[in-house]
Amino acid sequence: MKHSPWKIGVVALTVLALTGCAGGGGAAPETDDGSTEPYTLGVALALTGPTASNVVVYREAAELAVEEINAAGGIDGVPLELAVEDTAGTADGGVTAMNKLINLGDVDFALVSASGPALAAQPAAAQAETVILCVGSVSPALLNLPYLYLNAVNLTRLVPSLADEMWDQGFRDIGFMGGADPFGEGAFGVLKPYWEELGGTIVSEQYYDSATGGDYSSQLLQIKSADPDFVFAVGVGEVLGNIVKQTRSAGIDVPMGGPLATGGLLAAAGADADGFQDVSMALDPELDSEAAVAFRDGFAAVSEQAPAWDSGSGYEAVYLYKSLVERAIEEGKDPRSGKVLNELIAGATFEDILQGGEVTFLPDHSVSRLIALRKVDNGDFVTEELIEPAE
């Protein structure tokens, strides 16, 4: 395997760390697959673009997990490195990033954030037998695709869970606002038939350009004129926060909610975020498992943001990769083969560092795990109820 320049520094650091811990500067130990080359985990994130501020937590969490793993001796004595590429949050960027990871990095497993880049990258990954694990990505379009898995509960189960709560609160007429992308369109594709089956009405359906963001006044004017009693907003991080803030500035004062809000909502919307309802994975700050405590303490030390479901999903994804490699070694299989890792991840379980217990991959390649109905109160997310996702 040839190392490209963007990996040399990481390789040197991880090898030095391991040999230093071993006490003497010798070579890294040979593993059962006969190689001392570091394991390379690909990471494709929107490091630039409108959602860049939101995905920085995935990178920070992944780097934290790698640091911990290498400090503890690596994977079966061999260091782990990250090969990071920028998708810019676009489909074209996803393809470019995946091709670089495959052709330059020779990766067999990659973490990818955002549904659009992941969908675009999937054909190349499947052809190269490289596994994609989507972190925090939930579009229904991601389901049942070869070599692609999700570590978050899908919109097909998140949206009905929130819709049931909205219905029980007495809302009937929804104004919808989402990006013209797999996340926004996927959310609406689930919401509309489910809401109408309950007996509700979608009074306005509006989309924005998720690649540019910015001014949402024209869409909000349409929503305001439709007189909804609830605005269902779908966006990533600070984009969602800006939508909420502009919604209030437009004089729309009805309750708002949507799936998978993050700290970016709070940062961008400020006091206007209060009352926003969401459904997501949620982190239990009192969970006392060794892995949960290590994540919370470690992430708090390296990030300006508080530990949350999004950073937690990036952290546990690295440890899932580690467990798959170790399992391959134990079973006498090639741990550097994407085909082998793809076989092992199907139906696999891993530790839930957010709420405790285990997370299980479903036949559609998404997961089953506890989710939370939350509301923003006084500038912070408050979990109102933990539930099993809607079937």
C-alpha positions in Angstrom: 0.0 0.0 0.0 1.3 3.4 -0.9 0.8 6.3 1.5 -0.2 9.6 -0.1 1.1 12.8 1.5 -2.2 13.6 3.4 -1.7 10.4 5.4 2.0 10.4 6.1 1.8 12.6 9.2 -0.9 10.6 10.8 0.8 7.4 10.2 4.0 8.7 11.7 2.3 10.0 14.8 0.3 6.8 15.5 3.2 4.5 14.9 5.4 6.6 17.2 2.7 6.6 19.9 2.4 2.9 19.8 6.1 2.1 19.7 6.6 4.6 22.5 4.0 2.9 24.6 5.7 -0.4 23.9 8.8 1.1 25.4 11.7 1.0 23.0 11.0 2.2 19.5 10.7 -1.2 17.8 8.4 -1.9 14.9 4.6 -2.3 15.5 3.8 -5.9 16.1 2.6 -8.0 13.3 -1.1 -8.9 13.4 -2.9 -12.1 12.5 -3.3 -10.8 8.9 0.5 -10.5 8.6 0.6 -6.8 8.2 2.0 -4.0 10.4 0.5 -1.3 8.2 -1.9 1.0 10.2 -5.6 0.4 9.7 -7.1 3.3 7.8 -10.6 4.5 8.5 -12.0 6.9 5.9 -13.9 10.0 6.9 -15.9 12.1 4.4 -17.5 15.2 5.9 -18.8 18.6 4.9 -15.7 20.5 6.1 -16.8 23.4 4.0 -20.2 24.7 3.0 -23.3 25.8 4.9 -23.3 22.8 7.3 -19.6 22.8 8.0 -20.0 24.2 11.5 -22.4 21.3 12.4 -20.2 18.4 11.3 -17.0 19.5 13.1 -18.2 17.5 16.1 -18.1 14.3 14.0 -14.5 14.9 13.2 -13.6 15.8 16.8 -15.4 12.8 18.1 -13.7 10.4 15.6 -10.3 11.9 16.3 -10.9 11.4 20.1 -11.8 7.8 19.6 -8.7 7.1 17.4 -6.5 8.8 20.0 -8.0 6.6 22.8 -7.6 3.4 20.7 -4.0 4.1 19.8 -3.2 5.1 23.4 -4.5 1.7 24.5 -2.4 -0.2 22.0 -4.2 0.2 18.7 -6.2 -2.6 17.1 -4.6 -5.9 17.9 -1.3 -3.9 18.4 -1.6 -2.0 15.1 -2.3 1.7 15.0 -5.4 3.2 13.5 -5.4 6.4 11.4 -8.1 8.6 9.8 -8.0 9.6 6.2 -10.3 12.7 6.0 -11.8 14.2 2.9 -14.2 17.2 2.4 -17.6 16.6 0.7 -18.6 20.3 0.9 -22.0 18.8 1.7 -22.8 18.2 -1.9 -23.5 15.1 -4.1 -20.5 15.9 -6.4 -18.4 16.4 -3.3 -19.4 13.0 -2.0 -18.3 11.3 -5.2 -15.0 13.1 -5.2 -14.3 12.4 -1.6 -15.1 8.7 -1.9 -13.0 8.3 -5.0 -10.0 9.8 -3.2 -10.5 7.6 -0.2 -10.7 4.5 -2.4 -8.0 5.3 -4.9 -5.6 7.2 -2.7 -6.3 5.9 0.7 -7.3 2.3 -0.2 -9.9 2.4 2.5 -12.2 -0.5 3.1 -14.5 1.3 5.6 -15.6 5.0 5.6 -17.7 7.2 7.9 -19.8 9.6 5.8 -22.1 12.4 7.1 -25.1 13.9 5.3 -27.5 11.9 3.1 -26.8 13.6 -0.2 -23.0 13.0 -0.3 -23.5 9.4 1.1 -26.1 8.6 -1.6 -23.9 9.9 -4.3 -20.8 8.1 -3.0 -22.5 4.7 -2.5 -22.2 3.3 -6.1 -18.4 3.9 -6.1 -18.1 2.4 -2.7 -20.1 -0.7 -3.5 -18.1 -1.3 -6.6 -14.9 -1.0 -4.7 -16.3 -3.1 -1.8 -15.8 -0.3 0.6 -18.4 -0.1 3.5 -20.0 3.3 4.2 -21.3 3.9 7.7 -23.5 7.0 7.7 -23.2 8.9 10.9 -26.3 10.9 11.8 -27.8 10.6 8.3 -31.4 9.4 8.1 -32.9 9.8 4.7 -35.2 6.9 3.6 -33.3 6.8 0.3 -30.3 5.4 2.2 -32.1 2.2 3.2 -31.3 -1.2 1.7 -28.3 -0.1 -0.3 -25.4 -2.4 -0.7 -22.3 -1.6 1.4 -24.1 1.3 3.1 -25.3 1.3 6.8 -26.7 3.9 9.2 -26.0 4.2 12.9 -29.0 6.5 13.5 -32.7 5.7 13.5 -34.2 6.4 10.1 -36.7 9.1 9.2 -39.2 6.4 8.5 -39.4 5.8 12.2 -38.4 9.3 13.6 -41.0 11.3 11.8 -44.0 9.2 12.8 -42.9 9.3 16.4 -42.8 13.1 16.3 -46.1 13.3 14.3 -47.9 11.2 16.9 -46.7 13.7 19.6 -47.9 16.7 17.6 -51.3 15.1 16.9 -51.7 14.3 20.6 -51.0 18.0 21.4 -53.8 19.0 19.1 -52.1 20.3 16.0 -53.8 19.7 12.7 -52.5 22.1 10.0 -48.8 21.8 9.2 -46.6 24.2 7.3 -43.6 22.3 6.1 -40.1 23.8 5.4 -37.2 21.6 4.3 -34.2 21.5 2.1 -34.4 20.4 -1.5 -32.2 17.4 -0.6 -32.6 13.8 0.5 -33.0 14.9 4.2 -35.8 17.5 3.6 -37.5 15.6 0.8 -37.2 12.3 2.7 -38.8 13.9 5.8 -41.7 15.2 3.8 -42.2 11.9 2.0 -42.7 10.2 5.3 -44.7 13.0 7.0 -47.3 13.7 4.4 -49.0 10.3 4.1 -48.7 9.6 7.8 -50.1 13.0 8.8 -53.0 12.7 6.4 -53.8 9.2 7.6 -54.1 10.7 11.1 -56.6 13.2 9.7 -54.3 16.2 9.5 -53.5 18.6 6.6 -50.3 19.9 5.1 -51.3 23.5 4.3 -47.9 24.5 2.8 -44.9 22.7 1.4 -41.8 24.8 1.0 -38.2 23.9 0.1 -35.0 25.9 0.2 -31.6 25.4 -1.6 -29.6 23.5 1.0 -26.3 24.2 -0.8 -26.5 27.9 -0.3 -28.9 28.5 2.6 -29.4 32.2 3.6 -32.7 34.0 3.0 -35.9 32.0 3.5 -38.3 34.9 3.4 -40.1 33.9 0.2 -40.9 30.4 1.6 -41.9 31.8 4.9 -44.3 34.2 3.3 -46.0 31.2 1.7 -46.2 29.4 5.0 -47.5 32.4 6.8 -50.3 33.0 4.3 -51.4 29.3 4.7 -52.0 29.9 8.4 -50.7 26.7 9.9 -50.9 25.8 13.6 -47.5 24.2 13.5 -44.3 24.6 11.4 -42.4 21.4 10.7 -38.9 22.5 9.9 -36.1 20.3 8.6 -32.5 21.4 8.4 -29.0 20.7 9.6 -27.4 22.6 12.6 -27.2 26.3 12.1 -29.2 26.2 8.9 -32.2 25.0 11.0 -31.4 27.7 13.6 -31.5 30.4 10.9 -34.8 29.0 9.6 -36.3 29.2 13.1 -35.0 32.7 13.7 -36.3 34.0 10.4 -39.7 32.3 11.0 -40.1 34.3 14.2 -38.9 37.5 12.4 -41.6 36.9 9.8 -44.3 37.0 12.4 -45.0 33.3 12.5 -45.4 32.5 16.2 -47.0 29.1 16.1 -45.1 26.1 17.6 -42.2 24.6 15.6 -40.5 21.2 15.5 -38.6 18.8 13.4 -36.2 15.8 13.5 -32.6 15.7 14.7 -31.9 19.2 16.0 -28.4 19.8 17.2 -26.5 22.5 19.1 -26.4 24.5 15.9 -30.0 25.3 16.3 -29.4 26.8 19.7 -26.3 28.8 18.5 -28.0 30.3 15.5 -31.6 30.9 16.8 -30.8 31.9 20.4 -33.9 32.6 22.4 -36.1 32.0 19.3 -35.3 28.3 19.6 -37.2 28.0 22.9 -40.2 25.7 22.5 -38.8 23.9 19.5 -39.7 20.2 19.6 -37.6 17.5 18.1 -37.1 13.8 18.0 -33.6 12.4 18.0 -31.2 10.1 19.7 -30.4 11.5 23.1 -27.4 11.4 25.4 -28.0 10.4 29.0 -25.6 12.6 31.0 -25.9 10.2 34.0 -25.0 7.0 32.1 -22.1 5.4 34.0 -20.8 2.8 31.6 -17.1 3.0 31.0 -17.5 3.9 27.3 -20.1 6.6 28.0 -18.1 8.3 30.7 -14.9 8.1 28.5 -16.8 9.8 25.7 -18.4 12.5 27.7 -15.2 13.4 29.6 -13.0 13.1 26.6 -15.2 15.1 24.3 -15.7 17.9 26.8 -11.9 18.2 27.0 -11.4 18.6 23.3 -14.4 20.4 21.9 -16.1 23.8 22.5 -19.5 22.0 22.2 -21.1 19.8 24.8 -21.3 16.1 24.2 -24.5 15.2 22.4 -26.1 12.6 20.2 -24.3 13.8 17.0 -20.8 13.7 18.4 -21.6 10.5 20.2 -22.6 8.8 17.0 -19.3 9.7 15.4 -17.4 8.4 18.4 -19.2 5.1 18.6 -18.8 4.6 14.8 -15.0 4.4 15.2 -15.3 1.8 18.0 -17.7 -0.1 15.8 -15.1 -0.3 13.1 -12.6 -1.5 15.7 -14.9 -4.2 16.8 -15.5 -5.4 13.3 -11.7 -5.6 12.6 -11.2 -7.5 15.8 -14.0 -9.9 15.0 -12.5 -10.5 11.5 -9.2 -11.4 13.1 -10.8 -13.7 15.7 -12.6 -15.5 12.9 -9.5 -15.9 10.8 -10.8 -13.5 8.1 -9.1 -10.6 6.3 -9.7 -7.5 8.5 -8.7 -5.2 5.6 -11.3 -6.6 3.3 -14.4 -4.4 2.8 -16.3 -7.5 1.7 -15.5 -9.2 5.0 -16.5 -6.1 7.0 -19.7 -5.8 5.0 -20.6 -9.4 5.9 -19.8 -8.8 9.6 -21.7 -5.6 10.0 -25.0 -7.0 8.8 -27.1 -7.7 11.8 -24.3 -6.7 14.2 -24.8 -5.1 17.6 -22.7 -2.5 19.3 -22.8 -0.6 22.6 -25.1 2.4 22.9 -23.0 5.0 24.6 -25.8 7.5 24.4 -28.5 5.7 26.4 -27.0 2.4 27.4 -27.8 -1.1 26.2 -27.1 -2.3 22.7 -27.8 -1.0 19.2 -28.8 -3.5 16.5 -28.6 -3.2 12.7 -31.9 -4.0 11.0 -32.4 -5.8 7.7 -32.8 -2.4 6.0 -29.3 -1.4 7.2 -30.6 1.2 9.7 -30.6 0.6 13.4 -33.0 0.2 16.3 -32.2 2.2 19.4 -34.0 4.4 21.9 -35.0 7.9 20.7 -36.1 11.0 22.6 -38.8 13.5 22.3 -37.2 16.8 23.3 -38.1 20.4 23.7 -35.8 23.4 23.9 -36.3 25.2 27.2 -34.2 28.2 28.3 -31.6 27.6 25.6 -31.1 23.9 26.2 -32.6 20.6 25.0 -34.8 18.9 27.6 -35.7 15.3 27.1 -39.4 14.9 27.8 -39.8 11.2 27.0 -37.7 8.3 25.9 -39.5 6.0 23.5 -39.0 3.1 21.1 -39.2 4.3 17.5 -42.5 4.0 15.7 -42.7 0.9 13.6 
